[in-house]
């Protein structure tokens, strides 16, 4: 954090006389927000702290203090008479009672504060920490976690063999990492672009589907950013960030912010929202957050944000499943096609090791493999291929179009396969696909587009006819480093 390692920690100091000014100053110097609360406007203050005058004996003053404590992490006090009321509104509050005055060492006080904060961060549970120098031995007493009995001293070298015998975890193999990523990808999500600004105002952003709503009261959410991303330090240092929930028409936007390009914001229209955070028109929602906490999470960092502004808009969501975009809006095109009864062809562009499966067409030539029957079913096609020895895995809808020459609707999926093709089918190399032998103009046009997209590494869902239509781009899946 650019503002210190304790940035984001708010401490309310009720000790009036600043029992341990050195400790308070140290917390402030390392980024904690120290609010010194006095009932007397006279006296001195310490550098870097905040000063508030409140009469806690007056109803208005006590109510104001309760509002402050609801957004604080630590209260330093000399009695615990207000803890029960404060913890009802802020269960994670750490309430440190300094009963022994200046006789309590700064080291004991610092340990008590930091240990209780660690417990609160891990569990969401606050507690009273009592430090009393009137006892013979000063040691913090934690209400949520009693100090366990001290264990006897070991003999020298007692644990040498057991610790040296511990084996480090073996690194995950690439095949295992890929399999785990595929398993994670089975959970369908939406797609977001997370944005912020550098200290100099330059906008930064990345595409993420690791977005989760966390709490309504207070309103909180989280997103994850890879530690390897070039923009990771920018987001961990920024006081605010925004989450843009993308619509089905924003595949191109998602692809740009998932790329390694450095001029992302120059390629798309955007504007400044709450806290000057970059937001995109056309998104289903914008959620602007103040960064509440940053947590380590393996090869990622979790940004926990408190929502301070939000907008919503109309549209269909952009989805992500098994490494591929999908759109709920395409269901209507399938419904329109299905309403034409028997005038439908259903097939699949099946790829295997850089080659595409084509079938012999009746009357000569080649065609895309299709489901048989008056009422075709894609499951019937895959079953027939599998019975012949070809294992097929369909992953996304590739094209929905009307063939103006025949009046038929075509619905074609994309898939991958391994094994031996059945009789009458053959895999043809992608860089030498015999397009001239494909008799149907609509299929030939679709295959021409597929070859071009395969070379670019970026696919799209086509809607239209064999001459005119719209390609809803599915961007390449290269991870972002910005």
Secondary structure per residue as TSV (DSSP state, phi and psi in degrees):
chain	resnum	aa	ss	phi	psi
A	1	X	-	360.0	133.0
A	2	X	T	-67.3	-22.4
A	3	X	T	-96.1	11.9
A	4	X	-	115.8	158.6
A	5	X	T	-68.4	-20.8
A	6	X	T	-102.1	15.7
A	7	X	T	-57.9	136.7
A	8	X	T	97.6	-12.8
A	9	X	-	-89.4	123.4
A	10	X	E	-108.1	126.7
A	11	X	E	-119.0	126.4
A	12	X	E	-99.4	120.3
A	13	X	E	-103.4	110.2
A	14	X	-	-103.0	8.5
A	15	X	-	-75.0	0.3
A	16	X	S	62.8	-61.7
A	17	X	S	-89.5	10.4
A	18	X	-	49.1	71.7
A	19	X	T	-51.3	-42.0
A	20	X	T	-126.3	78.6
A	21	X	H	-60.6	-32.1
A	22	X	H	-65.7	-42.0
A	23	X	H	-65.6	-47.4
A	24	X	H	-58.7	-41.3
A	25	X	H	-65.2	-39.1
A	26	X	H	-64.0	-44.2
A	27	X	H	-61.2	-41.3
A	28	X	H	-66.2	-42.8
A	29	X	H	-61.0	-29.4
A	30	X	T	-95.8	15.6
A	31	X	T	108.2	-12.1
A	32	X	-	-67.2	145.9
A	33	X	E	-91.1	105.6
A	34	X	E	-96.1	120.3
A	35	X	E	-110.4	107.2
A	36	X	E	-83.2	114.3
A	37	X	E	-104.8	119.1
A	38	X	E	-124.8	156.4
A	39	X	S	-101.0	-0.9
A	40	X	-	-119.8	121.1
A	41	X	S	-70.2	-7.6
A	42	X	-	-89.8	160.4
A	43	X	S	116.5	-172.8
A	44	X	-	-115.7	161.7
A	45	X	-	-124.7	167.8
A	46	X	-	-102.2	150.2
A	47	X	T	-58.7	141.3
A	48	X	T	82.9	-8.1
A	49	X	-	-94.8	171.1
A	50	X	E	-110.2	149.5
A	51	X	E	-125.0	128.4
A	52	X	E	-131.1	132.9
A	53	X	E	-101.8	120.3
A	54	X	-	-139.7	138.1
A	55	X	-	-95.4	100.2
A	56	X	T	-72.2	-10.0
A	57	X	T	-84.9	-13.0
A	58	X	S	-94.9	142.8
A	59	X	H	-55.2	-43.0
A	60	X	H	-65.5	-42.0
A	61	X	H	-65.0	-41.2
A	62	X	H	-66.6	-39.0
A	63	X	H	-64.3	-40.2
A	64	X	H	-65.0	-39.3
A	65	X	H	-64.3	-39.1
A	66	X	H	-63.2	-38.1
A	67	X	H	-65.6	-40.9
A	68	X	H	-64.0	-43.5
A	69	X	H	-66.8	-25.2
A	70	X	T	-66.0	-21.0
A	71	X	T	-114.2	18.7
A	72	X	-	-110.4	165.0
A	73	X	S	-107.6	-32.5
A	74	X	E	-137.6	140.8
A	75	X	E	-121.5	126.3
A	76	X	E	-100.1	122.3
A	77	X	E	-144.1	173.8
A	78	X	S	-108.7	-9.4
A	79	X	-	-141.3	165.6
A	80	X	-	-110.1	24.2
A	81	X	T	-70.0	-16.1
A	82	X	T	-105.7	-2.9
A	83	X	H	-61.9	-45.6
A	84	X	H	-57.8	-43.5
A	85	X	H	-68.5	-43.0
A	86	X	H	-67.1	-39.7
A	87	X	H	-67.9	-22.6
A	88	X	H	-64.8	-35.0
A	89	X	H	-90.6	-21.6
A	90	X	-	-141.1	83.1
A	91	X	T	-61.3	-22.3
A	92	X	T	-90.8	7.1
A	93	X	-	-69.1	133.2
A	94	X	E	-98.4	119.5
A	95	X	E	-114.0	107.1
A	96	X	E	-99.1	118.8
A	97	X	E	-100.2	116.3
A	98	X	E	-101.5	90.3
A	99	X	T	-86.1	-18.5
A	100	X	T	-98.6	9.7
A	101	X	G	62.0	-144.5
A	102	X	G	-69.4	-11.3
A	103	X	G	-71.8	-16.9
A	104	X	S	-75.0	129.0
A	105	X	-	-73.1	150.3
A	106	X	H	-63.2	-32.1
A	107	X	H	-66.0	-43.4
A	108	X	H	-63.0	-41.7
A	109	X	H	-65.5	-44.1
A	110	X	H	-63.0	-42.1
A	111	X	H	-62.9	-44.1
A	112	X	H	-60.3	-43.6
A	113	X	H	-64.1	-50.5
A	114	X	H	-70.8	-37.4
A	115	X	H	-65.0	-42.6
A	116	X	H	-68.3	-35.4
A	117	X	H	-64.3	-40.1
A	118	X	H	-62.0	-43.3
A	119	X	H	-65.1	-40.0
A	120	X	H	-66.4	-38.6
A	121	X	H	-66.5	-36.9
A	122	X	H	-76.6	-32.1
A	123	X	H	-118.9	-15.5
A	124	X	S	75.8	9.3
A	125	X	-	-109.1	120.7
A	126	X	-	-86.1	-174.0
A	127	X	E	-172.3	171.3
A	128	X	E	-93.9	133.0
A	129	X	E	-115.1	119.1
A	130	X	E	-107.6	129.1
A	131	X	E	-122.6	116.7
A	132	X	-	-129.2	109.9
A	133	X	T	-80.1	-0.7
A	134	X	T	-77.9	-15.7
A	135	X	S	-78.4	162.2
A	136	X	S	-65.5	-36.5
A	137	X	S	-124.0	120.6
A	138	X	-	-86.2	120.5
A	139	X	-	-148.3	134.4
A	140	X	-	-57.7	136.9
A	141	X	E	-107.0	117.5
A	142	X	E	-100.1	119.9
A	143	X	T	-67.1	-28.4
A	144	X	T	-90.1	-11.4
A	145	X	S	-153.4	92.9
A	146	X	-	-59.9	147.9
A	147	X	-	-68.9	125.3
A	148	X	-	-72.0	160.2
A	149	X	-	-60.0	143.2
A	150	X	-	-71.6	134.2
A	151	X	-	-84.7	151.7
A	152	X	-	-66.0	157.4
A	153	X	-	-70.7	137.8
A	154	X	-	-79.2	162.8
A	155	X	-	-75.3	152.0
A	156	X	T	-60.2	127.5
A	157	X	T	80.4	9.8
A	158	X	T	-60.2	-33.3
A	159	X	T	-109.8	14.9
A	160	X	H	-57.8	-52.1
A	161	X	H	-64.4	-42.0
A	162	X	H	-66.4	-38.4
A	163	X	H	-78.2	-37.8
A	164	X	H	-71.3	-19.6
A	165	X	T	-82.3	-12.2
A	166	X	-	-65.5	129.7
A	167	X	-	-97.1	134.4
A	168	X	-	-67.1	154.3
A	169	X	-	-62.9	133.1
A	170	X	-	-69.1	139.7
A	171	X	-	-63.0	146.0
A	172	X	-	-70.3	131.6
A	173	X	-	-69.4	155.3
A	174	X	H	-58.8	-37.9
A	175	X	H	-65.9	-39.8
A	176	X	H	-67.8	-38.4
A	177	X	H	-64.7	-40.8
A	178	X	H	-65.3	-41.4
A	179	X	H	-65.2	-39.7
A	180	X	H	-67.5	-39.9
A	181	X	H	-61.9	-39.8
A	182	X	H	-64.0	-37.9
A	183	X	H	-66.1	-44.5
A	184	X	H	-59.1	-37.7
A	185	X	T	-68.8	-10.7
A	186	X	T	-73.0	-11.8
A	187	X	S	-90.6	110.7
A	188	X	-	-70.1	134.9
A	189	X	E	-133.2	172.2
A	190	X	E	-85.3	-176.2
A	191	X	-	-128.0	136.7
A	192	X	E	-129.3	159.4
A	193	X	E	-119.0	120.9
A	194	X	E	-96.2	131.1
A	195	X	E	-129.7	159.1
A	196	X	E	-160.5	-170.8
A	197	X	E	-128.5	142.9
A	198	X	-	-67.4	171.8
A	199	X	T	-59.9	-30.4
A	200	X	T	-87.8	5.7
A	201	X	S	94.8	-7.3
A	202	X	-	-68.4	130.2
A	203	X	E	-74.6	145.7
A	204	X	E	-135.4	154.2
A	205	X	E	-166.0	160.1
A	206	X	E	-151.2	154.4
A	207	X	E	-84.0	137.0
A	208	X	E	-148.1	138.8
A	209	X	S	-111.2	2.6
A	210	X	-	-90.1	70.1
A	211	X	E	-123.8	135.3
A	212	X	E	-143.6	133.5
A	213	X	E	-74.6	139.6
A	214	X	E	-113.7	-46.8
A	215	X	E	-153.3	145.5
A	216	X	E	-92.7	-30.6
A	217	X	T	-140.4	96.0
A	218	X	T	-76.2	158.6
A	219	X	E	-73.1	115.0
A	220	X	E	-139.7	152.6
A	221	X	E	-146.0	170.1
A	222	X	E	-139.6	151.5
A	223	X	E	-136.4	159.8
A	224	X	E	-117.7	139.8
A	225	X	E	-127.4	135.0
A	226	X	E	-66.8	138.7
A	227	X	T	-64.7	-23.7
A	228	X	T	-81.2	-10.5
A	229	X	S	-68.8	137.8
A	230	X	T	-60.5	-28.3
A	231	X	T	-88.9	-0.2
A	232	X	H	-56.7	-48.7
A	233	X	H	-62.2	-31.1
A	234	X	H	-64.4	-44.8
A	235	X	H	-72.2	-34.7
A	236	X	H	-72.6	-21.7
A	237	X	H	-93.2	-18.7
A	238	X	-	-76.2	140.3
A	239	X	S	-76.2	-19.7
A	240	X	E	-137.9	156.3
A	241	X	E	-151.2	162.9
A	242	X	E	-127.2	144.4
A	243	X	E	-112.5	119.0
A	244	X	E	-102.9	112.3
A	245	X	E	-84.2	115.4
A	246	X	-	-81.3	151.2
A	247	X	B	-96.2	172.1
A	248	X	G	-64.7	-18.8
A	249	X	G	-88.1	6.4
A	250	X	G	-115.5	32.1
A	251	X	H	-61.9	-41.2
A	252	X	H	-61.4	-41.2
A	253	X	H	-61.2	-43.9
A	254	X	H	-61.1	-43.4
A	255	X	H	-63.2	-39.5
A	256	X	H	-62.8	-44.6
A	257	X	H	-82.5	-5.4
A	258	X	T	-95.5	-0.6
A	259	X	S	-93.9	178.7
A	260	X	-	-95.4	8.4
A	261	X	-	-68.4	146.3
A	262	X	S	-95.3	-13.5
A	263	X	-	-109.0	40.9
A	264	X	H	-57.3	-46.8
A	265	X	H	-72.1	-14.8
A	266	X	H	-81.5	-14.0
A	267	X	H	-95.1	-11.4
A	268	X	S	-135.2	149.3
A	269	X	-	-74.9	140.0
A	270	X	-	-153.0	169.1
A	271	X	E	-145.6	168.8
A	272	X	E	-89.1	129.0
A	273	X	-	-103.7	-149.2
A	274	X	G	-57.4	138.8
A	275	X	G	58.7	24.5
A	276	X	G	63.0	21.6
A	277	X	-	-76.9	137.6
A	278	X	E	-67.4	128.1
A	279	X	E	-131.7	159.1
A	280	X	-	-117.2	127.5
A	281	X	T	-67.9	147.1
A	282	X	T	95.0	-13.0
A	283	X	-	-72.2	154.4
A	284	X	S	-70.1	-30.1
A	285	X	E	-160.0	150.8
A	286	X	E	-119.9	131.6
A	287	X	E	-127.4	110.6
A	288	X	E	-96.7	133.2
A	289	X	E	-127.6	148.1
A	290	X	E	-89.4	132.4
A	291	X	E	-68.6	116.1
A	292	X	E	-90.0	-39.5
A	293	X	E	-162.0	150.8
A	294	X	E	-120.4	130.1
A	295	X	E	-128.0	138.8
A	296	X	E	-74.2	138.9
A	297	X	E	-148.8	72.3
A	298	X	T	66.2	-121.2
A	299	X	T	-89.2	9.3
A	300	X	E	-127.4	167.3
A	301	X	E	-119.9	134.8
A	302	X	E	-94.6	126.3
A	303	X	E	-100.6	113.7
A	304	X	E	-97.6	118.8
A	305	X	E	-117.9	144.0
A	306	X	E	-98.4	119.8
A	307	X	E	-69.0	124.2
A	308	X	E	-115.8	-5.3
A	309	X	E	-168.3	145.6
A	310	X	E	-156.2	151.7
A	311	X	E	-138.3	152.3
A	312	X	E	-129.4	157.1
A	313	X	-	-142.6	171.5
A	314	X	-	-78.7	167.8
A	315	X	S	131.1	177.6
A	316	X	-	-102.5	148.9
A	317	X	B	-77.1	151.7
A	318	X	E	-92.7	122.7
A	319	X	E	-106.6	164.7
A	320	X	E	-140.8	127.9
A	321	X	E	-152.3	125.4
A	322	X	T	52.3	44.6
A	323	X	T	77.4	11.9
A	324	X	E	-135.4	142.1
A	325	X	E	-73.6	148.8
A	326	X	E	-143.8	161.5
A	327	X	E	-134.5	131.1
A	328	X	T	-64.5	-24.5
A	329	X	T	-66.6	-21.6
A	330	X	H	-70.9	-15.3
A	331	X	H	-61.4	-34.6
A	332	X	H	-64.7	-37.0
A	333	X	H	-66.3	-36.4
A	334	X	H	-67.6	-38.1
A	335	X	H	-63.0	-43.0
A	336	X	H	-61.5	-41.6
A	337	X	H	-68.1	-41.7
A	338	X	H	-65.1	-26.7
A	339	X	T	-68.8	-10.9
A	340	X	T	-91.1	11.2
A	341	X	T	62.9	-121.9
A	342	X	T	-75.3	-8.8
A	343	X	-	-82.6	50.6
A	344	X	E	-133.4	139.0
A	345	X	E	-117.7	132.6
A	346	X	E	-122.5	125.6
A	347	X	E	-145.5	-172.0
A	348	X	E	-148.5	137.0
A	349	X	E	-90.1	105.8
A	350	X	E	-108.7	120.7
A	351	X	E	-110.4	142.4
A	352	X	E	-148.3	115.3
A	353	X	T	52.7	50.4
A	354	X	T	75.9	14.2
A	355	X	E	-129.2	158.0
A	356	X	E	-118.2	137.2
A	357	X	E	-81.6	125.8
A	358	X	E	-125.8	153.1
A	359	X	E	-114.3	153.6
A	360	X	E	-70.2	129.1
A	361	X	-	-89.2	149.5
A	362	X	T	-65.3	133.7
A	363	X	T	87.3	6.4
A	364	X	S	100.8	164.6
A	365	X	S	83.8	-168.9
A	366	X	E	-126.3	159.4
A	367	X	E	-151.9	166.2
A	368	X	E	-73.6	137.9
A	369	X	-	-56.7	134.6
A	370	X	B	-130.3	156.8
A	371	X	-	-74.4	137.5
A	372	X	-	-81.2	168.0
A	373	X	S	100.8	162.0
A	374	X	S	-67.4	-38.7
A	375	X	S	-111.5	90.2
A	376	X	-	-70.1	152.8
A	377	X	-	-139.3	125.6
A	378	X	H	-62.7	-31.1
A	379	X	H	-66.2	-33.4
A	380	X	H	-64.6	-40.6
A	381	X	H	-61.7	-50.1
A	382	X	H	-64.4	-35.8
A	383	X	H	-64.7	-44.0
A	384	X	H	-62.1	-41.0
A	385	X	H	-66.5	-39.7
A	386	X	H	-69.4	-36.1
A	387	X	H	-65.0	-26.2
A	388	X	T	-86.3	-2.4
A	389	X	T	107.7	10.1
A	390	X	E	-112.5	115.4
A	391	X	E	-83.9	121.3
A	392	X	E	-117.6	137.7
A	393	X	E	-127.6	106.8
A	394	X	E	-82.0	135.7
A	395	X	E	-119.9	-32.5
A	396	X	E	-157.6	159.8
A	397	X	E	-71.5	129.7
A	398	X	E	-104.2	-40.1
A	399	X	E	-153.6	142.5
A	400	X	E	-132.6	116.1
A	401	X	E	-150.1	164.2
A	402	X	E	-109.0	127.2
A	403	X	E	-84.8	106.8
A	404	X	T	-66.6	-22.9
A	405	X	T	-73.4	-34.1
A	406	X	T	-110.0	-15.9
A	407	X	T	78.1	3.6
A	408	X	E	-89.7	152.3
A	409	X	E	-94.2	140.4
A	410	X	E	-114.8	131.5
A	411	X	E	-124.0	116.1
A	412	X	E	-126.8	131.8
A	413	X	E	-100.5	166.0
A	414	X	E	-110.8	144.6
A	415	X	E	-158.0	171.9
A	416	X	E	-122.9	157.7
A	417	X	E	-149.0	156.8
A	418	X	E	-141.5	149.7
A	419	X	E	116.1	-162.3
A	420	X	-	-100.5	128.6
A	421	X	-	-70.1	149.1
A	422	X	-	-71.6	170.9
A	423	X	T	-59.5	136.9
A	424	X	T	86.9	2.7
A	425	X	E	-125.6	152.2
A	426	X	E	-154.6	143.4
A	427	X	E	-84.0	129.5
A	428	X	E	-115.0	135.4
A	429	X	E	-56.3	138.9
A	430	X	G	-64.2	-33.9
A	431	X	G	-83.1	1.8
A	432	X	G	-143.9	45.6
A	433	X	-	-71.9	128.0
A	434	X	-	-77.4	70.5
A	435	X	G	-62.9	-31.0
A	436	X	G	-65.5	-20.0
A	437	X	G	-88.4	-4.4
A	438	X	B	-85.4	111.5
A	439	X	-	-72.7	-39.6
A	440	X	-	-76.3	124.2
A	441	X	H	-63.5	-38.5
A	442	X	H	-65.8	-42.9
A	443	X	H	-67.6	-39.2
A	444	X	H	-62.6	-39.7
A	445	X	H	-65.0	-42.0
A	446	X	H	-63.1	-43.0
A	447	X	H	-67.9	-35.5
A	448	X	H	-61.5	-43.7
A	449	X	H	-64.6	-39.2
A	450	X	H	-63.6	-42.7
A	451	X	H	-61.3	-43.6
A	452	X	H	-63.5	-42.9
A	453	X	H	-68.6	-33.7
A	454	X	H	-63.7	-39.9
A	455	X	H	-67.1	-32.9
A	456	X	H	-84.0	-15.6
A	457	X	T	73.5	22.2
A	458	X	-	-140.5	123.9
A	459	X	E	-110.4	163.7
A	460	X	E	-145.5	159.9
A	461	X	E	-95.7	122.8
A	462	X	E	-97.0	135.8
A	463	X	E	-134.4	128.8
A	464	X	E	153.7	-141.7
A	465	X	E	-124.4	-165.5
A	466	X	S	-75.5	-8.3
A	467	X	S	-116.9	-33.9
A	468	X	S	-135.6	140.9
A	469	X	E	178.0	-171.2
A	470	X	E	-123.4	134.4
A	471	X	E	-103.3	115.0
A	472	X	E	-87.7	103.7
A	473	X	E	-63.5	136.4
A	474	X	E	-111.3	107.2
A	475	X	-	-70.0	160.2
A	476	X	-	-63.2	159.9
A	477	X	-	-102.2	23.3
A	478	X	-	-65.3	126.3
A	479	X	-	-66.0	146.9
A	480	X	-	-77.3	145.9
A	481	X	-	-117.0	11.1
A	482	X	-	-116.8	360.0
